[in-house]
Amino acid sequence: MTIREVTEVDSERIAALMGQLGYPQSAAESVLQIKTYMDSSTSFAIVAEEAGIIVGFASFHATPLFHQAGSLGRITAMCVDANSRRAGAGRALLSELERRAGCLGCARIEVSSGDHRESEAHVFYDSNGYKTDCRRFLKVLPKSEE
C-alpha cells in the first residue's frame, strides 16, 4: 500500500470515488478540486494505491481555532473503493492524515458522516478512535451573484 499526494492525473479515479460517496462529479470538476487543494498551505488530498491502482482517497483542511491554541483539522472527503474495503487502505489514509494534521498544528480532527453510513463508515471511524462529539447546525446559503 502506497500513500501519496493527489495529482491532476488522478481526477477520473477521484471523480469515480466521489460518485461512490454519493457526490457525483466529472473528471473536470475533480481537477478543479484537486488544484484547490494542491494550491493551499492548509489543505491537502492524498490517495492510497495498491499495485499502481488508486483504491481510496482523502482530503483534509486545517482551520485555526480561536478558543484554544492550534487548529481544527477536518476530513472533508474520504472514500475507499467498495471492492477494496477492509484491506487496510482506510487505516493507512487516516494514519497519514493524522500525521500531517500534527505537522499543521492541529489539536484535533473532525469528520462528518451521514446517518445512512451508520453500519460501515461510523463503525470504521469509531474503531479508529473517533467519537461522536456534538450536534452540527447547517444552513445552505444561496449562490452569490458576484
ChimeraX commands (.cxc) that place a marker at each C-alpha (Angstrom):
marker #1 position 0.00,0.00,0.00 radius 0.5
marker #1 position 1.37,3.39,-1.02 radius 0.5
marker #1 position 0.00,6.70,0.23 radius 0.5
marker #1 position 0.89,9.73,-1.88 radius 0.5
marker #1 position -0.21,13.27,-2.67 radius 0.5
marker #1 position -3.06,13.53,-5.18 radius 0.5
marker #1 position -2.28,14.94,-8.66 radius 0.5
marker #1 position -4.44,16.18,-11.51 radius 0.5
marker #1 position -3.80,12.90,-13.33 radius 0.5
marker #1 position -5.89,11.21,-10.62 radius 0.5
marker #1 position -9.04,13.21,-11.49 radius 0.5
marker #1 position -11.01,10.43,-13.21 radius 0.5
marker #1 position -10.46,7.98,-10.36 radius 0.5
marker #1 position -11.23,10.62,-7.72 radius 0.5
marker #1 position -14.44,11.53,-9.57 radius 0.5
marker #1 position -15.46,7.85,-9.60 radius 0.5
marker #1 position -14.81,7.55,-5.85 radius 0.5
marker #1 position -16.76,10.75,-5.18 radius 0.5
marker #1 position -19.64,9.09,-7.05 radius 0.5
marker #1 position -19.43,6.13,-4.67 radius 0.5
marker #1 position -19.76,8.61,-1.80 radius 0.5
marker #1 position -22.94,9.95,-3.38 radius 0.5
marker #1 position -21.41,13.14,-4.74 radius 0.5
marker #1 position -21.07,12.54,-8.48 radius 0.5
marker #1 position -18.70,14.85,-10.32 radius 0.5
marker #1 position -16.96,14.91,-13.65 radius 0.5
marker #1 position -13.22,14.50,-14.05 radius 0.5
marker #1 position -13.07,18.21,-14.97 radius 0.5
marker #1 position -14.79,19.15,-11.69 radius 0.5
marker #1 position -12.41,16.84,-9.86 radius 0.5
marker #1 position -9.41,18.61,-11.44 radius 0.5
marker #1 position -10.67,21.93,-10.08 radius 0.5
marker #1 position -11.00,20.50,-6.58 radius 0.5
marker #1 position -7.56,18.87,-6.78 radius 0.5
marker #1 position -5.98,22.18,-7.89 radius 0.5
marker #1 position -7.62,23.99,-4.96 radius 0.5
marker #1 position -6.10,21.52,-2.51 radius 0.5
marker #1 position -2.71,21.50,-4.24 radius 0.5
marker #1 position -2.52,25.31,-4.06 radius 0.5
marker #1 position -3.34,25.52,-0.34 radius 0.5
marker #1 position -0.90,25.57,2.56 radius 0.5
marker #1 position -3.61,24.35,4.98 radius 0.5
marker #1 position -5.30,21.71,2.82 radius 0.5
marker #1 position -4.15,18.52,1.17 radius 0.5
marker #1 position -5.51,15.44,-0.58 radius 0.5
marker #1 position -3.92,12.01,-0.65 radius 0.5
marker #1 position -4.56,8.71,-2.38 radius 0.5
marker #1 position -3.98,5.09,-1.41 radius 0.5
marker #1 position -2.58,2.93,-4.20 radius 0.5
marker #1 position -2.36,-0.82,-4.40 radius 0.5
marker #1 position -0.31,-2.21,-7.31 radius 0.5
marker #1 position -0.47,1.19,-9.01 radius 0.5
marker #1 position -4.27,1.45,-8.79 radius 0.5
marker #1 position -5.94,4.10,-6.64 radius 0.5
marker #1 position -8.16,2.29,-4.13 radius 0.5
marker #1 position -9.01,5.28,-1.95 radius 0.5
marker #1 position -8.51,8.95,-1.27 radius 0.5
marker #1 position -8.96,11.51,1.46 radius 0.5
marker #1 position -8.97,15.31,1.59 radius 0.5
marker #1 position -8.20,17.45,4.62 radius 0.5
marker #1 position -8.31,21.09,5.72 radius 0.5
marker #1 position -6.95,22.81,8.84 radius 0.5
marker #1 position -8.67,25.88,10.33 radius 0.5
marker #1 position -7.13,27.96,13.14 radius 0.5
marker #1 position -9.06,27.78,16.40 radius 0.5
marker #1 position -9.91,30.96,18.28 radius 0.5
marker #1 position -10.80,29.50,21.67 radius 0.5
marker #1 position -7.63,27.45,22.10 radius 0.5
marker #1 position -4.16,27.10,20.66 radius 0.5
marker #1 position -3.79,25.11,17.47 radius 0.5
marker #1 position -6.05,24.29,14.58 radius 0.5
marker #1 position -9.05,22.10,13.94 radius 0.5
marker #1 position -8.42,19.52,11.26 radius 0.5
marker #1 position -11.34,18.39,9.14 radius 0.5
marker #1 position -11.53,15.38,6.86 radius 0.5
marker #1 position -13.52,16.95,4.04 radius 0.5
marker #1 position -13.95,13.76,2.00 radius 0.5
marker #1 position -12.77,10.17,2.23 radius 0.5
marker #1 position -13.63,7.07,0.26 radius 0.5
marker #1 position -12.18,3.63,-0.23 radius 0.5
marker #1 position -13.45,1.79,-3.29 radius 0.5
marker #1 position -16.28,-0.60,-2.40 radius 0.5
marker #1 position -14.25,-3.52,-3.80 radius 0.5
marker #1 position -11.18,-2.67,-1.69 radius 0.5
marker #1 position -12.66,-2.05,1.75 radius 0.5
marker #1 position -11.40,-3.84,4.85 radius 0.5
marker #1 position -7.93,-4.32,3.34 radius 0.5
marker #1 position -6.13,-1.50,5.19 radius 0.5
marker #1 position -6.43,1.44,2.80 radius 0.5
marker #1 position -8.75,3.41,5.09 radius 0.5
marker #1 position -6.49,2.94,8.11 radius 0.5
marker #1 position -3.43,3.90,6.04 radius 0.5
marker #1 position -5.16,7.06,4.82 radius 0.5
marker #1 position -6.23,8.00,8.37 radius 0.5
marker #1 position -2.75,7.38,9.71 radius 0.5
marker #1 position -1.21,9.70,7.11 radius 0.5
marker #1 position -3.93,12.32,7.64 radius 0.5
marker #1 position -3.28,12.30,11.37 radius 0.5
marker #1 position 0.49,12.58,10.88 radius 0.5
marker #1 position 0.12,15.55,8.54 radius 0.5
marker #1 position -2.50,17.15,10.79 radius 0.5
marker #1 position 0.03,17.13,13.61 radius 0.5
marker #1 position 2.55,18.84,11.33 radius 0.5
marker #1 position -0.07,21.55,10.64 radius 0.5
marker #1 position -0.55,22.13,14.37 radius 0.5
marker #1 position -3.98,20.54,14.66 radius 0.5
marker #1 position -5.24,20.00,18.19 radius 0.5
marker #1 position -7.99,17.67,16.98 radius 0.5
marker #1 position -9.59,16.22,13.85 radius 0.5
marker #1 position -13.26,16.03,12.97 radius 0.5
marker #1 position -15.17,14.23,10.27 radius 0.5
marker #1 position -18.86,14.21,9.44 radius 0.5
marker #1 position -20.60,11.16,8.10 radius 0.5
marker #1 position -24.21,10.82,7.02 radius 0.5
marker #1 position -26.62,8.89,9.21 radius 0.5
marker #1 position -27.14,6.40,6.36 radius 0.5
marker #1 position -23.48,5.29,6.75 radius 0.5
marker #1 position -24.01,4.02,10.30 radius 0.5
marker #1 position -23.21,0.37,9.60 radius 0.5
marker #1 position -19.91,0.97,7.80 radius 0.5
marker #1 position -18.27,4.40,8.00 radius 0.5
marker #1 position -19.39,5.12,11.56 radius 0.5
marker #1 position -18.06,1.78,12.76 radius 0.5
marker #1 position -14.79,2.44,10.90 radius 0.5
marker #1 position -14.26,5.87,12.45 radius 0.5
marker #1 position -15.23,4.64,15.91 radius 0.5
marker #1 position -12.77,1.74,15.67 radius 0.5
marker #1 position -10.05,4.28,14.83 radius 0.5
marker #1 position -10.63,6.42,17.91 radius 0.5
marker #1 position -13.12,8.96,16.52 radius 0.5
marker #1 position -16.09,9.53,18.82 radius 0.5
marker #1 position -19.44,11.27,18.40 radius 0.5
marker #1 position -18.97,14.70,19.95 radius 0.5
marker #1 position -21.66,17.27,19.30 radius 0.5
marker #1 position -24.54,18.35,17.14 radius 0.5
marker #1 position -23.82,20.23,13.93 radius 0.5
marker #1 position -26.06,23.01,12.65 radius 0.5
marker #1 position -26.03,23.74,8.94 radius 0.5
marker #1 position -27.53,26.43,6.76 radius 0.5
marker #1 position -27.21,26.29,2.99 radius 0.5
marker #1 position -26.64,29.76,1.55 radius 0.5
marker #1 position -27.92,30.91,-1.83 radius 0.5
marker #1 position -25.28,31.19,-4.55 radius 0.5
marker #1 position -23.62,34.58,-4.64 radius 0.5
marker #1 position -24.32,36.72,-7.69 radius 0.5
marker #1 position -20.93,38.47,-7.82 radius 0.5
marker link #1:1,2 radius 0.2
marker link #1:2,3 radius 0.2
marker link #1:3,4 radius 0.2
marker link #1:4,5 radius 0.2
marker link #1:5,6 radius 0.2
marker link #1:6,7 radius 0.2
marker link #1:7,8 radius 0.2
marker link #1:8,9 radius 0.2
marker link #1:9,10 radius 0.2
marker link #1:10,11 radius 0.2
marker link #1:11,12 radius 0.2
marker link #1:12,13 radius 0.2
marker link #1:13,14 radius 0.2
marker link #1:14,15 radius 0.2
marker link #1:15,16 radius 0.2
marker link #1:16,17 radius 0.2
marker link #1:17,18 radius 0.2
marker link #1:18,19 radius 0.2
marker link #1:19,20 radius 0.2
marker link #1:20,21 radius 0.2
marker link #1:21,22 radius 0.2
marker link #1:22,23 radius 0.2
marker link #1:23,24 radius 0.2
marker link #1:24,25 radius 0.2
marker link #1:25,26 radius 0.2
marker link #1:26,27 radius 0.2
marker link #1:27,28 radius 0.2
marker link #1:28,29 radius 0.2
marker link #1:29,30 radius 0.2
marker link #1:30,31 radius 0.2
marker link #1:31,32 radius 0.2
marker link #1:32,33 radius 0.2
marker link #1:33,34 radius 0.2
marker link #1:34,35 radius 0.2
marker link #1:35,36 radius 0.2
marker link #1:36,37 radius 0.2
marker link #1:37,38 radius 0.2
marker link #1:38,39 radius 0.2
marker link #1:39,40 radius 0.2
marker link #1:40,41 radius 0.2
marker link #1:41,42 radius 0.2
marker link #1:42,43 radius 0.2
marker link #1:43,44 radius 0.2
marker link #1:44,45 radius 0.2
marker link #1:45,46 radius 0.2
marker link #1:46,47 radius 0.2
marker link #1:47,48 radius 0.2
marker link #1:48,49 radius 0.2
marker link #1:49,50 radius 0.2
marker link #1:50,51 radius 0.2
marker link #1:51,52 radius 0.2
marker link #1:52,53 radius 0.2
marker link #1:53,54 radius 0.2
marker link #1:54,55 radius 0.2
marker link #1:55,56 radius 0.2
marker link #1:56,57 radius 0.2
marker link #1:57,58 radius 0.2
marker link #1:58,59 radius 0.2
marker link #1:59,60 radius 0.2
marker link #1:60,61 radius 0.2
marker link #1:61,62 radius 0.2
marker link #1:62,63 radius 0.2
marker link #1:63,64 radius 0.2
marker link #1:64,65 radius 0.2
marker link #1:65,66 radius 0.2
marker link #1:66,67 radius 0.2
marker link #1:67,68 radius 0.2
marker link #1:68,69 radius 0.2
marker link #1:69,70 radius 0.2
marker link #1:70,71 radius 0.2
marker link #1:71,72 radius 0.2
marker link #1:72,73 radius 0.2
marker link #1:73,74 radius 0.2
marker link #1:74,75 radius 0.2
marker link #1:75,76 radius 0.2
marker link #1:76,77 radius 0.2
marker link #1:77,78 radius 0.2
marker link #1:78,79 radius 0.2
marker link #1:79,80 radius 0.2
marker link #1:80,81 radius 0.2
marker link #1:81,82 radius 0.2
marker link #1:82,83 radius 0.2
marker link #1:83,84 radius 0.2
marker link #1:84,85 radius 0.2
marker link #1:85,86 radius 0.2
marker link #1:86,87 radius 0.2
marker link #1:87,88 radius 0.2
marker link #1:88,89 radius 0.2
marker link #1:89,90 radius 0.2
marker link #1:90,91 radius 0.2
marker link #1:91,92 radius 0.2
marker link #1:92,93 radius 0.2
marker link #1:93,94 radius 0.2
marker link #1:94,95 radius 0.2
marker link #1:95,96 radius 0.2
marker link #1:96,97 radius 0.2
marker link #1:97,98 radius 0.2
marker link #1:98,99 radius 0.2
marker link #1:99,100 radius 0.2
marker link #1:100,101 radius 0.2
marker link #1:101,102 radius 0.2
marker link #1:102,103 radius 0.2
marker link #1:103,104 radius 0.2
marker link #1:104,105 radius 0.2
marker link #1:105,106 radius 0.2
marker link #1:106,107 radius 0.2
marker link #1:107,108 radius 0.2
marker link #1:108,109 radius 0.2
marker link #1:109,110 radius 0.2
marker link #1:110,111 radius 0.2
marker link #1:111,112 radius 0.2
marker link #1:112,113 radius 0.2
marker link #1:113,114 radius 0.2
marker link #1:114,115 radius 0.2
marker link #1:115,116 radius 0.2
marker link #1:116,117 radius 0.2
marker link #1:117,118 radius 0.2
marker link #1:118,119 radius 0.2
marker link #1:119,120 radius 0.2
marker link #1:120,121 radius 0.2
marker link #1:121,122 radius 0.2
marker link #1:122,123 radius 0.2
marker link #1:123,124 radius 0.2
marker link #1:124,125 radius 0.2
marker link #1:125,126 radius 0.2
marker link #1:126,127 radius 0.2
marker link #1:127,128 radius 0.2
marker link #1:128,129 radius 0.2
marker link #1:129,130 radius 0.2
marker link #1:130,131 radius 0.2
marker link #1:131,132 radius 0.2
marker link #1:132,133 radius 0.2
marker link #1:133,134 radius 0.2
marker link #1:134,135 radius 0.2
marker link #1:135,136 radius 0.2
marker link #1:136,137 radius 0.2
marker link #1:137,138 radius 0.2
marker link #1:138,139 radius 0.2
marker link #1:139,140 radius 0.2
marker link #1:140,141 radius 0.2
marker link #1:141,142 radius 0.2
marker link #1:142,143 radius 0.2
marker link #1:143,144 radius 0.2
marker link #1:144,145 radius 0.2
marker link #1:145,146 radius 0.2
view
